[in-house]
Amino acid sequence: MINLVDVKIAIVDDEPSIVTMLQMVLRREGFRQLYVASTCAEALDLAARAAPDIILLDIMLPDGSGLELCSKLREYGNPHILFLTAKASDLDVLRGFAMGGDDYITKPFNPLEVAARIQARIRRLEPEAPTTDSAIRPDMGVYRSHRFTVNEAEGELIVDGNPVSCPAQVFQLLVHFCKHPGIVFSKTQLYDKVWGINGHGDDSTVIVHIRRIRERIEIDPGNPQLLLTIRGIGYKLVKESQE
């Protein structure tokens, strides 16, 4: 199990009040290795020196965009990057994920929510036991549905016979739907399942990931026939017999 004292967290934000608030809450939660940067230049220097495990990154910084900075930070290890921003449109969220962000928290936010999301990220830092052909988790399988196949153990998505790249959380969400075809899930349920936080989900995060699934499995993503929106309730993957 990872000790919180060993987890390195970088806060990249130019608003002192936000930085102070986050430091106070994170220290209270047990984190001790906290680093602060207020510009893109400082953030890059910090990443090179400290190699943080988790980065809380504001999108609007004095010397540049946090979105552009995100891809550069990826050159220093593989940190989990959570955007902190007042920008909240679906397009903003999509851009954030496209640039390599792992999560998106809209200002103003509850600092306890930030702490909860960090805890969820830490669970994903836990090393997994190596697997072999004879030691694959029994709940991992191969799911064939419509025009695509999902191999959970291999992290592989095949569409019309061709491998398709799929970011980790998009893949996890698709696997969840494949395990429960025909079942409707609310945004909150989906967020809890993939991001591991009860009730703290951002609707935009789920909406963007649904869109990214459709871009991969639908013939016409704008007119989905496989992953449907059930108005006022949520989303479901259609069973093959329902097509």
LINDATA-V827506 format. One record per residue. N is the residue number from 0. RES is the residue in one small letter. D_CENTER is the distance of its C-alpha to the mean C-alpha in Angstrom with 2 decimals. Layout:
N,RES,D_CENTER / N,RES,D_CENTER
This chain:
0,m,21.29 / 1,i,19.79 / 2,n,21.95 / 3,l,20.34 / 4,v,23.22 / 5,d,22.02 / 6,v,18.46 / 7,k,18.60 / 8,i,16.77 / 9,a,17.47 / 10,i,17.78 / 11,v,18.33 / 12,d,20.02 / 13,d,23.61 / 14,e,24.27 / 15,p,26.17 / 16,s,25.94 / 17,i,22.13 / 18,v,22.22 / 19,t,24.99 / 20,m,23.37 / 21,l,20.14 / 22,q,22.40 / 23,m,24.55 / 24,v,21.92 / 25,l,20.12 / 26,r,23.59 / 27,r,24.56 / 28,e,21.64 / 29,g,22.99 / 30,f,21.23 / 31,r,23.91 / 32,q,22.63 / 33,l,21.51 / 34,y,21.93 / 35,v,22.34 / 36,a,22.55 / 37,s,23.54 / 38,t,23.65 / 39,c,22.01 / 40,a,24.95 / 41,e,24.64 / 42,a,20.93 / 43,l,21.78 / 44,d,24.73 / 45,l,22.79 / 46,a,20.21 / 47,a,23.24 / 48,r,25.06 / 49,a,22.63 / 50,a,19.66 / 51,p,17.25 / 52,d,14.59 / 53,i,12.39 / 54,i,12.95 / 55,l,13.04 / 56,l,13.89 / 57,d,16.02 / 58,i,16.24 / 59,m,20.01 / 60,l,21.90 / 61,p,25.69 / 62,d,25.90 / 63,g,23.12 / 64,s,19.72 / 65,g,16.56 / 66,l,14.99 / 67,e,17.67 / 68,l,17.43 / 69,c,13.81 / 70,s,15.05 / 71,k,18.05 / 72,l,16.31 / 73,r,14.85 / 74,e,18.56 / 75,y,18.80 / 76,g,17.08 / 77,n,13.41 / 78,p,12.04 / 79,h,8.62 / 80,i,8.67 / 81,l,8.23 / 82,f,10.38 / 83,l,13.37 / 84,t,15.45 / 85,a,18.10 / 86,k,17.06 / 87,a,15.61 / 88,s,16.56 / 89,d,14.59 / 90,l,15.73 / 91,d,14.47 / 92,v,10.89 / 93,l,11.36 / 94,r,12.95 / 95,g,10.31 / 96,f,7.77 / 97,a,11.07 / 98,m,12.05 / 99,g,9.35 / 100,g,7.05 / 101,d,3.65 / 102,d,4.38 / 103,y,7.84 / 104,i,10.90 / 105,t,14.15 / 106,k,17.47 / 107,p,19.55 / 108,f,17.42 / 109,n,18.55 / 110,p,18.19 / 111,l,18.00 / 112,e,14.76 / 113,v,13.39 / 114,a,15.02 / 115,a,13.60 / 116,r,9.93 / 117,i,11.26 / 118,q,13.10 / 119,a,10.24 / 120,r,8.82 / 121,i,12.48 / 122,r,12.89 / 123,r,10.69 / 124,l,13.08 / 125,e,15.97 / 126,p,17.90 / 127,e,18.46 / 128,a,22.08 / 129,p,23.20 / 130,t,23.95 / 131,t,26.96 / 132,d,28.34 / 133,s,30.08 / 134,a,27.31 / 135,i,24.35 / 136,r,22.74 / 137,p,24.80 / 138,d,21.99 / 139,m,20.56 / 140,g,22.37 / 141,v,22.96 / 142,y,22.52 / 143,r,24.68 / 144,s,24.34 / 145,h,26.09 / 146,r,25.64 / 147,f,22.75 / 148,t,22.32 / 149,v,19.32 / 150,n,20.06 / 151,e,17.62 / 152,a,19.43 / 153,e,19.38 / 154,g,15.89 / 155,e,17.98 / 156,l,18.16 / 157,i,21.68 / 158,v,22.71 / 159,d,26.48 / 160,g,27.09 / 161,n,24.89 / 162,p,21.77 / 163,v,18.75 / 164,s,15.82 / 165,c,12.46 / 166,p,9.02 / 167,a,7.94 / 168,q,5.55 / 169,v,8.19 / 170,f,10.72 / 171,q,10.00 / 172,l,10.34 / 173,l,13.41 / 174,v,14.83 / 175,h,14.79 / 176,f,16.75 / 177,c,19.01 / 178,k,19.92 / 179,h,20.95 / 180,p,22.56 / 181,g,24.35 / 182,i,22.60 / 183,v,21.20 / 184,f,18.04 / 185,s,17.32 / 186,k,14.11 / 187,t,14.29 / 188,q,14.86 / 189,l,11.97 / 190,y,9.51 / 191,d,11.58 / 192,k,11.61 / 193,v,8.08 / 194,w,6.67 / 195,g,10.32 / 196,i,11.66 / 197,n,14.84 / 198,g,15.38 / 199,h,13.15 / 200,g,10.83 / 201,d,10.96 / 202,d,12.61 / 203,s,11.61 / 204,t,7.88 / 205,v,9.39 / 206,i,12.18 / 207,v,10.52 / 208,h,8.87 / 209,i,12.39 / 210,r,13.98 / 211,r,12.39 / 212,i,13.63 / 213,r,16.93 / 214,e,17.30 / 215,r,17.45 / 216,i,19.56 / 217,e,21.70 / 218,i,24.95 / 219,d,24.66 / 220,p,21.11 / 221,g,22.92 / 222,n,25.00 / 223,p,22.88 / 224,q,25.04 / 225,l,22.71 / 226,l,19.60 / 227,l,21.37 / 228,t,20.83 / 229,i,23.11 / 230,r,24.10 / 231,g,23.77 / 232,i,22.14 / 233,g,18.97 / 234,y,18.36 / 235,k,19.99 / 236,l,20.54 / 237,v,24.26 / 238,k,26.42 / 239,e,28.47 / 240,s,31.63 / 241,q,30.44 / 242,e,30.16
